[in-house]
Amino acid sequence: MINKVLFITPPLTQLNTPYPATAYLKGYLNTLKVSSNQVDLGIEMILKLFSNKGLQGVFDIVSKELDQLSDNSARIYRLRKKYLQTIDPVIAFLQDKNPTLAYTISEGDYLPEASRFEQLEDLEWAFGTLGIRDKARYYATLYLEDLGDLIKEAVDPNFGFSRYAERLGLSASTFDEMELALQNPAGMIDEIMLALFEEKIQTYQPNSVAFSVPFPGNLYGAFRCGQYLKKHYPEIKIWMGGGYPNTELRSLKEPRVFDYVDYIVLDDGEAPIRLLLEHLEGKRPINELKRTFVRIDSEVKFLNNSAVKDIAQRDTGTPDYSDLRLRDYLSVIEIANPMHRLWSDGRWNKLTLAHGCYWGKCTFCDISLDYIGRYEPINAEILCDRIEEIMTQTGQNGFHFVDEAAPPALMRDLAIEILRRGLTVVWWTNIRFESSFTAELCRLLRASGCIAISGGLEVASDRLLELIKKGVTVSQVARVTNHFTQSGIMVHAYLMYGFPTHTAQETIDSL
């Protein structure tokens, strides 16, 4: 059997950019000459739902339970004609396909408004008098969230823009609730997802479907699609991996899970997938799989061929975004804050500077996990080669380096290499507030295109930072954040509340 893999990101992750796991794995399979395709079912489902035809279906369902609606949902229903008239132009605007609509939206009388618009403050501070497109995107985001509230109340209580049935994944101490949900008939949103899924199966004709499940909110969609495959295409093998299995399913014992998938792989997928492909081709017995859960004779078995090493980062290939619908993602502004908006606004190519965390000592962090504990940087030349290749592939020069903590020395080398090659790159990443981020280094990073950094401050208390083994002090963090700010780089600091012995005053100090 010649392997033909279809990677699926089930609903829902971000609206503005694809989650990168499938692009990473497709890039690796390219190095093995294995045919693969990838689909972000989430964005495609959203575009079907938030269209004139999709909303008409929503309002048809809502019309049957008008007497049970909240005041807010009843208001949206009364304004349905206006929503149906505006939805397609608004989606196209958020895809940056008709930017001139910004002038009409920002005037404030084009979009129908429900409860989300009640939170509007004076937006002059956020957008000024010239930030018309941003202001319009913010209004359009509130408009979509109003519709999302209606869908959640009257159509599907599991709906959310960046998660789907997340509660079922979060309560996964037992499989009972998830199984109960999967035995229920498919609702409207499930039907949209499964119709799209069927289209992809017909288009790509895979013999393996691999689900990337990064978050609890992707789990239900993966199982629902797996259930569909088991019923209609039992010959197709189903794999699952990603952040959720890596953290929540490491001690999996529940055999019913394998009614919906055939294999669950943990941690970095490259080596386990290579062995799995060889097994499916009949070249390797099942007991030689690596970091893979299977069901054998009604029991869950964890197979770990530790003799086979993981693939070095330099050999994993360049992430391949080529068959994702990159022009169809929606740039939304959920919070009128210049740093927060980076997570939902703009199409960012995702890339990793270094595998794992070079510090690896924080007491609240599970450093036994492979993606944190195994530190392996890539050199700046290879990174820049990948950056250039991805820019050619996607036509976009924005990069989010998705490191646990980007190493300062590698960031310096990369900045120098970007400048040496004369590349125009816009990038941001996550760091530790190391003293090595000097004013000179921050200016260099800014010159290479760095616009923002985020980092874990956790607590503004030297006593607690020492307990956490964070390796920084409050005064050091203040100096470093000042260096970034003075060089024109935005800073976002994460805070943590309720750490053991954390006092009310220390919480106030942190704020």
N, C-alpha and C positions, 0 to 999 in steps of 0.2 A: 504494500500500500504506500503510495506517495503522499506524504503529509501535506495537507492544505488547511491552514489554521485561520480562523476568524476570531480576532480579539474584540471583545465587547466591554465597554464601560456602561453598566446599567444605570438607569436614572437613580439619582440625580447628583451631579457635582456642581461645578461652577457654570454660569451662563456665558461667561466672557472668554473662556479659553479651555481647551481640552485638558483633562487630567493626563499627565504624561506617561503613565505606566505602560500603556499599550504601544506608544511611540518608541519607548525604550526597548521593549521586547521585539517589536517589529524590526527595529534597527539591528538587534542581535541576530534575529533569524535571517536577515539579509546576509550576514557574514557566513551563515551556514548554507546559503542558497536554498532556504526553505521558503516556499510561497506562503504569504500571509496577507490578510487585510484587517482593517480596524474600523470600528464604528463607535461613535459616542451616541448611544440611544437616547441619552438625556436631552441633549440640545434638539435632536430631531423630534422627540416627543413634545417638547415645549413648543416648537414651531408649528406642529400640527394642532396642538390644543389652543394656542394663542393665535388663531387665525379667524377670519370671518366664519368659515364653516365650523371650526372647532368650538368657537364661542356660541354659535347658534345651537350646537348640541348641548352645551352647558345650560343655556337658558331654557331649552326644551325640558331638561331634567328638573331645573329649578321651578318651572311653571307648575309642576305637579305637587309641590309642597309649599305653596305660597303662605299658607296659614301658619307654618312653623318657622318662618324666616325671622331673623333678628331685624331690627330697624335698619341696620347698615346694609345687610344683604337685600332687603326689600327695596332700599333706595337704588342699589346697583341694578336690580331687575327693572325698576321703573325707567332707568336710564339706558336700557339695553340697546335701543335703536342707536343711540349716540356711541355706545361701545362698539357695536358692530360696524358702524361707519368709520371709526378711527383706528381699530386694532391693526389692520394691515399696514397703513402708513406709519403707525408708531413703531411696529416691529422693524420695518425697513429703516426707519430713522435710527433705531438702536443698533442696527447692523451697519450703520454709516453708509447706507445706500441712497438716502435722500436728505442730506444734511440741512438743506434750506428749510425743512419743516421746523427747525429749531426756533425760527422767528415767530411762527404761529403758536407753537406750544408754550414758549416762554412768556407770551402775553397773558397767559393764565385763564383764557376763556375758551380754549379749544377742547381740552380734555374734560370728560365727565369726572366729577370728584366725589369720593366717599370718605370714610373716616381717616384714611392715611393722610389726607391733606390737612387734617385738623392739627397735625403736629408741626406744620410749617412755621418757621420762625422768620425773622427778617433775614432774607438770603443775601442781602447786599454784602455782608461781611464775607460770605463764602464765594460768591461769584462776581461781585463788583458790577459795573455797568457794561462790561464787555464780555463777560463769561456766558454769552447767550446759549451756546450749545451745551455747556455743562449744566446750566440751570434747567434747560429743556430735558436733558437726560435724567436729571434728578426728578422732575415732574413726571416724566414717562415711567420712571421706576416706581414711584408712588402709585401711579395708575395701574401698573401690572400687579403690585402688591394688593391693591383693593380687589382686583379680580381673583387673585390667589386666595384672599380671605373668603370670598364667595364660594369658590371651588372647595375649599377646606370645610366650610360649614355645610354646604348643601349637596356636594357631589362625592367627595372622597376625603374623609377625615385624615387620611395619611399624607395628603398633598403638602409639599413645601418646595420652594424654588431651588434650594441647594440640597434637598434630602427628600427621600420618598419612603414612607413607612419606617422612619428612623426609630420610632419607639420600639418596633418589633426587634430591631437589631440590638438596641440598648438593653432590652430585657431578656437577653439570650442566655440566662442561667439555665433555662429549660427550653426545649424546642417546641413545647406544646402550643404556645400562642402563635408562633410562626406557622406551624403546620395547620392550625385551625384557619388562619388567614388564607393559606394557600388552597384549602379545600373549598373556600367560598367561591361563588361564581365570579368571573372577571368583571370588574366595573368598567366605566367608560375609559378611565385613564389606562387601566391594564389593557383594554382592547386596542387602544391607540398604540401602546408599546408593542404588543404582540403582533399587530398588523405590520408595523415597521420591521420587527424582528423576522417575520416570515419573508418580507421583501428581501432582506439581506441574505437569508439562507438561499433563496432562489437565485439571487444575483451572483453570490460567491461560491455556492456549492461546496462548503467546507466539509472535511471529515472530522475536524476537531473544532469545538467552540470553547474559547478561554475567556472567563469572566474576571475582570479586574474589579475587586471590591475594596476600595480604599477606606470607606466609612460605613458606619451602621446604616446610613440612609441608602446605601446601594445594595444591601443584602437581599431585601425582599424582591427587588427587580431581578436580581440574578437567579434566585430560586424560582420565581414565576416563569422566567424564560427557560430555565432548566427543566421545569415541569412540562412546558410546551414541547421541548425537544424530545423528552422521554416518551411523550404520547405520540408525536407525529413523525419524529426522525430518530427512532431508537438506535440506529446504527451510528449516529454521530457521537463521538466521545466528548465529555464535558469536563473541563478543568476549572478550578477557581483558585485565585491567589490575591494578594494585595494587603494593604495595611490592616484591614479588619481581621482576616484570618491570622495574620502575623502576630496580632496582639491578643485577640479574643478566643481563638480556636486552637491555641498551642497544646491544650490538653484534651482535645476532642475525643469523646467516647460515644457520642450519639449516632447509632447506625442509620437512623431515619434520614439524616442529612444526605446520605448517599442514594436516596430515592430521587434526588434532584441533580446531583453531580457525581462524576466518577472518580475524580482525583482532586485533592486540595493540596497545593504546594505552599511552603512557607519561605519567608525571607526572600533574598534576591532570587529572581525566577530563572535566570539564564541557565545555570548548571542543571537544576531540576528539570527544566523544560527540555533541554537537550537529551537527557536520559529518557524522559517520558516519550519524546518523539522516536527515539531508537527502539523503545519498548513497543510502541504502537506499530512500528515497521517490522516487528518480529525479530529485531537484532539483539534484544537484551531481555532477560527474564525479569519478571515483576519485582523480585526481591532485590534487584540492583537499582531501584529508583532512589532518588535523593530527596530528603526532607518532604516526603509525600505521604499524605493520608489516603488509604484506600479501604474499602470494605471487602473482607475476605471471609467467606462462610459466616455471614451475618455479624461479624465482629470488625470493629475499626482497628486497623493496623497502621502504625507509623513506620515507614521504611526510610532508613537514612544511610545511604551509601557514603560513609564519611571518607572512604578512600579516594573519592573523586572530589577534587578541590573546586572552589568557586572560581568563576571566570574573572580574571584581572580586569579592572576598570578600563585599562587601555585597549582591551580586546573585545569590549562589549559592542563596539560599533557606534555610529552616530544615530541618535534618535531620529526616527523617520515619521514625519507628520503628513506624508504626501497624500494619503487618501482620506484625510479628515476634512470636513466641510468648514475650513478655517474662515471663510468669508461670511458664514452664517451665524457666528456667535454674536451675542448681544452685550454691548458695553453698557452696563448700568451703574448708577451711583446710588448705593444704598444709604450711605452716610456722607453728609456734606463736610468731609474732613479730608484734606489733601493726601494724608498717608493712608487712612483706612480704605480710600477708594481704589488703591492699587490692587486690592484683592478681587474686585469685581469689575473694574473698568480697564479696558484695553486688552489686546490679544498678546499674551506673553508666551514666548517660547520657553519651555522649562528645560533646565539643564543642571547637572550636578558637578560641582567643582571637586569635591572629595567625598568618598564614601565614608559614612560614619562620623563620629565626633572625636576630634583630637584631644579633648579634655577628658571626657568620660568618667567624671568623678562625682557629679551632682547626686545627692542622696535621693532626690525625688524621681530620678530618671532610671528607667529599666535598662541599664547598660549591658544586660545579658542578651538583649535583642541584637541580632546580627547587624541590622541597619544602623545601629548606634555604636556597638562595641568594636566592629572591625573597621579601623580607620585606614583608608587607602586613597591618597590624593592622586590626581592626574597632573601631568606637567602642562605648563601654560601653552606650549606649542600645539599639543594635541587638542586642548580646549579651544584654542583660537581656530584651529582647522575645523572643529565641529561647529563652532559659532558661524563661520563663513558658510559651511555646507548647509546649515539649517536656514540661514538668511536667504540663500539662493533658493532653497526648497519652498519656504513659506512666503517669501517676499516681505518679511517683517523683521525689524531689527531690535525688538524689545525682548529682553531676557530676564526671567526670574530664576536665579540660582537657588535651588530648593534644598540647600544643605542644612544639616542639623546645626552646624556652626562653621561658617566659611573661614578657613585659616588665613590669618593676616598676611603671611609670607607669600602664599599662593595668590591671594588677591593682588598683592603688589606686582608679582611677576606677570599676572594676567593683564593688569592695567598697562604695564610697560609694553607687553606684546600687542595689545589692542592699538596703542598709540604708535608703535613701530610700524604696524601694518597699515595705519591710516584708516582704520575702520570707524564707522559711525554706529555705535552700539548704545542702547539705553538699558540700564540694568539695575537690579536691586536684589538684596539677599538677607540672610539671617546670620548674625554674628554673636560672639561673646564680647563683652565690653573690655577687651584686653588693653593693657597699658601700651602695647605696641602700636595701637592706632594713634600715631602722633599727628600733629597738625599737618606735617609735610606729607605723610602717607594719605591722609584724608583728602588733601588737595589733589594728589596724584589720582586717587580713585575717582574723584569728581571729574577730572580732566578726561578720564577714559570712558565716562558715560554713566557712572553710578549716580542715581538720583535719590536713593533711599536705603536705609538699613533698618532691620528690626532685631531686637535682642532681648534676652531674658534678664531683666533687673531682679525680678521675683519679689524682693523686699528691700526697702530703704532702711536697712538696719545692719550694721556691721556684725552685731552679735548673731543675728539669724543667718547672714551670708556665710559666716564661719561654720555654723551648724550644718548648713546645706552643702558645704564644701564647694561653694560657687567659685572661689579663687579670685574674687574681686572685692573691692571696698566701695562704699558709697562715694567717697571723694574721687576715687579713680573713675568710677562710672560718670560722675559729673564732668570730669576733665575730658573724657573720651567723647561723650555726647556733645560737649561744647565744640570739640575739634570738628566733628561731623557737621554740626549746625553752622559753624563759622565758614566752612568750605562750601556750603550750599547744599548739603545732603540732608534730607529729612530723616528724622529718628522716631522710631516707634519702640517703646519699652513695654514688655509684658510684665504684669504684676500677678502675684499669687496671694491668696488670702486663706487663712485658716491653717497655715503650717503649724505643726505642734509647737507649743509655747508662744505662738504669735499673740501679742497683746493688742488691745484696742488702740493704744497710743501708737504702736508700730504700724498698724494699718493706716491710721491717720497720717503718720509721717510719710508712708509710702505714697499715699494719694497726693 
